[in-house]
Structure formats: C-alpha cells, structure tokens
Amino acid sequence: METYADMIAARREEILEHITRALARADRTVDDVTLVAVSKTVGTDEVVAAIRAGYDTFGENRPQELVRKLAELNARPDVAPVRFDMIGNLQTNKINAVLGRASLIHSIRSLHLAQAVSSRAQRRIDTGELTDPVDVLLEVNVSGEESKSGFAPDEVRSCVEELMELSGISIKGLMTMAPQGDKDVARRVFSDLRDLRDELEVRTGACLRELSCGMSEDFEVACEEGSTIVRLGRVVFDPAFALQ
C-alpha cells in the first residue's frame, strides 16, 4: 500500500517531468526554474515528507505559519535545512515576523508596503540583526482582476525608480497570478509579466531576473513563458489533485 511519503516522492518525479518537457519546448533547462512547494495547507509532518522526497524550497501565505513551521523544523535535527519564502499578502504589522525568516518575499504589492519593509529591514541591518537587504518581488496584478492584489502595471512603471532607491530591500523581479480555468488567458498574463519585466530592466538598468508565476493548474504554461519560480501547492501535497 502506497504511503503518503511514497505519493509525495512519486508525484515530485511526475512534476519534474512535466516541468522539464515544458522548459524544453521553450529552449530552457531545469536550472532556469525554482520549484516552491506551497505548504500553507499542510502540517510539519507533510513538509518533512516533502523534504525527504527532495524539495528544498517552501512557500507560506501567513507569517504565523512561517514562524511555526520553521520553529518545528529547527527542532528536528534529522531534517535538512530548507528555504521558506513568504508568498501571501503581507500586512505591515507582520513584517517583523518575516524578516530574517523568509528568504524571498514574493508579495510586495504597493509602494507603501515596500517602504515599510525597507525601513524595518534597514533598521535591522543598522543594528546587525540582518547582514543584507531583504530580497523581494513586486506583485503585479497583470490580469486586472478586482479580487487580486498588487500593483497595476502602470503603477509599477510610474514608481519603479522610487522603488529601486529604497534601502533595506533588493528587488529581484516580479510576481503575478493568472485567472483560474483558462490556460490561454494564463499564457497572456505570464507573457505580459515577462514583457513588463523586460521593459523595466531596460528603463532602470536593474537585473530583474525572477518571474514568480505558475501554480498547480498552469505551471507548464508559465515555464513556457519565462517563469523562473513556480509555486505549487495542491499538485505537490494533495493525492486527489489530477496532474494532467
């Protein structure tokens, strides 16, 4: 009888095969993409099973879950250290919980939030609690859906220079989410994100390598359109999710 750990390991191999094929169609390689296992709906035991299956990067939506899982994993000397990213909406009163714990914040959705993270991170750098600026991505609502947060593309264009000047943070790229259920729409969203990134790089001279886009239902399309980080939750952890 297949155990949960067996399922996680077998599913990982399937996912990697799908990613490899998608990248090959775009003349890219597996080294071009980081797979983030989104662990927001599972417990620490499931994360341990994923670590033992070979995952080394995880994503959390809520700062309190990030803190809890890291503490529980740190108490397990039999488990290899892993990276955790903050991928969900970040409230200003939760910034301190994320600093020093999240390797990358995917969800800087406004100039105000960027300024708040910058000032608190710089304070910690000044006191020696942090050694480097915090790596972040700008969340862009490319699709324009009211239910999604993030900068509108024109907002990013209008304040990108101000964002780049903020101390305490280092902007590594962009993040977006596509509407569910239509891969053609998703493709346009991911392509538009890539085009916006290219435009901002030319304009600012900055290297904005990272494109965080693609989830369980559309990660192959994202890989074809230039994603460098895919965020996979259900396809990783849910045995009932059908990998097509």
SVG drawing of the C-alpha trace seen along z (x, -y; Angstrom):
<svg xmlns="http://www.w3.org/2000/svg" viewBox="-13 -58 39 60">
<polyline fill="none" stroke="black" stroke-width="0.4" points="0.0,0.0 1.4,-3.4 2.2,-5.7 1.8,-9.5 5.6,-9.8 5.6,-7.4 3.0,-9.6 4.9,-12.8 8.1,-11.3 6.3,-9.8 4.4,-13.0 7.6,-15.0 9.1,-12.9 6.0,-13.5 6.0,-17.2 9.7,-17.5 9.0,-15.5 6.2,-18.0 8.4,-21.0 11.3,-19.5 9.1,-19.0 7.6,-22.5 11.0,-24.1 12.4,-22.1 9.6,-23.5 10.9,-26.9 14.6,-26.0 15.1,-26.3 16.5,-23.9 15.5,-22.8 18.3,-25.0 16.2,-28.0 13.3,-27.3 12.9,-27.1 10.1,-24.9 8.4,-26.3 6.3,-23.7 3.5,-25.7 2.9,-24.2 0.2,-26.6 -2.5,-23.8 -0.4,-21.1 1.4,-20.4 5.0,-20.0 4.9,-16.2 3.9,-16.7 6.7,-19.2 9.1,-16.7 7.9,-14.1 8.4,-16.6 11.9,-17.4 12.8,-13.8 11.4,-13.5 13.8,-16.1 12.0,-19.5 14.2,-22.3 12.1,-25.4 8.7,-26.0 6.2,-28.9 3.9,-30.1 0.9,-32.5 0.7,-33.5 3.6,-34.8 2.5,-32.9 2.6,-29.7 6.0,-30.5 7.3,-31.1 5.6,-27.9 6.9,-25.6 10.4,-26.9 10.5,-26.5 9.2,-22.9 11.6,-22.0 14.5,-23.6 13.7,-21.3 14.2,-18.3 17.9,-17.6 17.1,-14.7 15.7,-17.1 17.9,-19.1 17.6,-22.9 15.3,-24.3 14.4,-27.7 11.0,-29.3 9.5,-32.1 6.6,-34.4 4.2,-34.3 0.9,-35.6 -0.4,-39.1 1.8,-40.7 0.3,-43.1 2.6,-45.8 2.1,-44.6 3.5,-41.2 6.7,-42.4 9.0,-41.8 7.9,-38.2 9.0,-37.6 12.3,-39.4 15.2,-37.1 13.0,-34.1 11.7,-34.3 14.4,-34.1 12.3,-35.9 9.1,-38.0 7.0,-37.5 4.2,-39.8 5.3,-43.5 2.0,-44.8 2.3,-48.6 4.8,-51.4 3.6,-51.8 4.4,-48.1 7.7,-48.4 8.6,-51.4 7.5,-49.7 9.6,-46.6 12.5,-48.7 12.5,-50.8 12.2,-47.9 14.8,-45.9 17.2,-48.8 16.8,-49.2 17.8,-45.6 20.7,-46.0 21.9,-49.0 21.7,-47.0 23.4,-44.0 20.4,-41.7 20.4,-41.4 23.5,-41.4 21.9,-42.1 18.9,-43.8 15.8,-41.6 15.2,-40.0 11.7,-40.9 9.5,-40.6 6.9,-43.2 3.4,-41.7 1.7,-42.9 -2.0,-42.4 -1.5,-41.9 -4.9,-40.4 -6.7,-43.4 -9.0,-41.2 -10.6,-43.1 -10.1,-40.1 -6.4,-40.1 -3.9,-42.5 -0.8,-44.0 0.5,-47.0 -1.3,-47.8 1.3,-47.6 1.2,-51.4 1.7,-51.9 4.9,-49.9 6.0,-52.0 5.3,-55.2 7.2,-54.4 9.8,-51.9 12.7,-54.4 11.5,-55.2 11.2,-51.5 14.7,-50.8 16.1,-53.5 14.7,-52.0 17.4,-50.7 16.8,-47.6 15.3,-45.7 16.6,-44.3 14.1,-43.9 14.8,-40.7 11.8,-40.6 8.1,-40.4 5.2,-38.1 1.7,-37.5 -1.3,-35.2 -3.4,-34.3 -7.2,-33.8 -8.1,-30.1 -9.5,-27.9 -8.2,-29.2 -4.7,-28.4 -4.8,-30.7 -5.6,-33.6 -2.9,-32.5 -0.4,-32.4 -1.2,-36.0 -0.8,-37.1 2.6,-35.4 3.8,-36.8 2.7,-40.3 4.5,-39.9 7.7,-38.9 7.3,-41.9 6.8,-44.3 10.0,-42.9 12.0,-43.4 10.7,-46.9 11.6,-47.8 15.1,-46.3 15.8,-48.5 14.4,-51.5 16.2,-51.1 19.3,-49.1 18.5,-46.7 18.6,-42.9 15.1,-41.7 15.7,-38.0 12.9,-36.4 9.4,-35.9 7.3,-34.1 4.3,-32.8 2.6,-29.5 0.7,-27.4 -0.8,-23.8 -3.1,-24.3 -0.9,-26.4 2.7,-25.8 3.7,-24.3 2.4,-27.3 4.3,-29.6 7.5,-27.6 7.0,-28.1 6.5,-31.8 9.6,-32.5 8.7,-31.8 11.8,-31.3 9.8,-30.4 6.7,-28.2 4.5,-28.0 2.9,-24.5 0.6,-23.5 -2.2,-21.1 -0.3,-19.2 2.5,-18.6 0.6,-17.7 -2.9,-16.6 -3.2,-13.0 -6.6,-13.8 -5.2,-16.5 -5.0,-15.2 -1.8,-16.1 -2.7,-16.4"/>
</svg>
